[in-house]
Amino acid sequence: MLVARGRRKAMLSPFFAKCDGVLLIDPGEAQKHQFRANRERTGEATCDLVLATGITKLICGFIDEADRSRLSAHGVDIRLGSCSRPVTVLAREFNALPKA
């Protein structure tokens, strides 16, 4: 999940390239999270970060067509979520989210 991080919690980022990083959530253990920072904050760097994680499912608030095409070509299932919803709820409801 592409997130923006505050001091106490993470929320879905409304921006693809400008997100703070990728929050990896283990679907089998909802409490197990790992954060990987997005240091360069460009579309290409964000795609590289996502692909480097090896994930096959991604939730974001927005993604442009070029980045969506690149990730989809590598087998990543991309869904769009609402930034007002908690990240744990979005992760749990992945299959109900609209495809990007």
Backbone torsions as a table, in degrees:
resi	resn	phi	psi	omega
1	MET	NA	133.2	177.6
2	LEU	-84.0	123.2	-171.1
3	VAL	-128.3	160.3	166.3
4	ALA	-109.5	137.8	-176.4
5	ARG	-113.9	134.5	172.1
6	GLY	-102.9	-169.1	179.7
7	ARG	-67.5	-34.3	-173.5
8	ARG	-111.7	-23.1	-175.6
9	LYS	-151.5	166.4	175.8
10	ALA	-107.1	148.2	174.8
11	MET	-136.5	155.9	178.8
12	LEU	-60.0	131.1	-179.2
13	SER	-80.0	136.5	176.6
14	PRO	-78.3	-6.9	-176.5
15	PHE	-121.2	132.0	-179.6
16	PHE	-70.4	-64.5	-174.1
17	ALA	-69.0	-28.0	-175.3
18	LYS	-94.5	9.4	-179.8
19	CYS	-65.3	154.8	178.6
20	ASP	-71.7	-27.1	179.2
21	GLY	166.4	-169.6	-179.6
22	VAL	-107.3	127.4	174.7
23	LEU	-100.8	115.6	179.1
24	LEU	-92.6	125.6	-179.6
25	ILE	-119.5	123.2	178.0
26	ASP	-75.4	117.1	-177.2
27	PRO	-63.2	-25.8	178.9
28	GLY	-79.5	-23.0	-179.5
29	GLU	-133.9	91.2	-174.1
30	ALA	-57.4	-24.8	-178.8
31	GLN	-84.0	-9.2	-177.6
32	LYS	-92.4	113.5	-178.8
33	HIS	-128.4	149.9	173.6
34	GLN	-138.3	134.3	-178.9
35	PHE	-109.6	134.7	174.4
36	ARG	-123.4	119.7	-174.4
37	ALA	-71.1	145.4	175.6
38	ASN	-101.8	89.4	-171.6
39	ARG	-75.1	-37.2	-174.7
40	GLU	-85.0	-30.1	176.3
41	ARG	56.2	51.5	169.8
42	THR	-125.7	162.6	178.3
43	GLY	-59.4	-44.2	-179.4
44	GLU	-64.3	-43.8	179.9
45	ALA	-66.0	-37.2	178.8
46	THR	-66.3	-43.2	175.6
47	CYS	-60.2	-44.9	179.0
48	ASP	-59.7	-42.4	178.6
49	LEU	-61.9	-47.1	179.5
50	VAL	-60.5	-46.8	-178.9
51	LEU	-65.8	-34.5	179.8
52	ALA	-66.5	-24.6	180.0
53	THR	-74.1	-24.4	-177.4
54	GLY	81.1	10.3	-179.0
55	ILE	-70.5	156.9	177.4
56	THR	-116.4	-5.9	179.3
57	LYS	-132.1	135.7	-178.1
58	LEU	-139.0	136.3	173.7
59	ILE	-115.2	132.1	176.3
60	CYS	-143.1	162.9	178.3
61	GLY	-82.6	-29.1	179.8
62	PHE	-158.6	146.2	172.8
63	ILE	-150.7	133.7	179.9
64	ASP	-79.0	166.2	-173.0
65	GLU	-60.9	-42.1	-177.7
66	ALA	-63.9	-44.9	179.5
67	ASP	-68.4	-39.3	177.5
68	ARG	-61.5	-44.9	179.7
69	SER	-62.0	-43.6	-179.8
70	ARG	-62.2	-47.6	-178.8
71	LEU	-68.0	-41.0	178.6
72	SER	-61.8	-37.5	178.4
73	ALA	-63.1	-23.5	177.9
74	HIS	-96.2	11.0	174.7
75	GLY	86.3	15.9	179.5
76	VAL	-87.7	124.5	176.6
77	ASP	-85.2	113.6	-173.9
78	ILE	-107.2	128.6	178.0
79	ARG	-122.9	153.5	178.6
80	LEU	-103.2	134.5	-180.0
81	GLY	-126.5	165.8	177.8
82	SER	-87.3	131.0	-179.3
83	CYS	-68.1	-13.7	179.8
84	SER	-86.3	-7.3	-179.0
85	ARG	-93.9	145.2	177.8
86	PRO	-62.0	144.2	-177.2
87	VAL	-61.6	-34.1	179.8
88	THR	-66.5	-35.7	177.7
89	VAL	-69.2	-44.4	178.5
90	LEU	-59.4	-44.0	-180.0
91	ALA	-63.1	-42.6	-178.9
92	ARG	-66.5	-32.7	-176.1
93	GLU	-101.6	22.9	-175.6
94	PHE	-47.6	-50.7	-174.9
95	ASN	-64.1	-20.7	179.3
96	ALA	-88.7	-12.9	-179.1
97	LEU	-73.6	149.0	178.6
98	PRO	-69.5	143.7	176.9
99	LYS	-72.2	145.3	179.1
100	ALA	-76.6	NA	NA
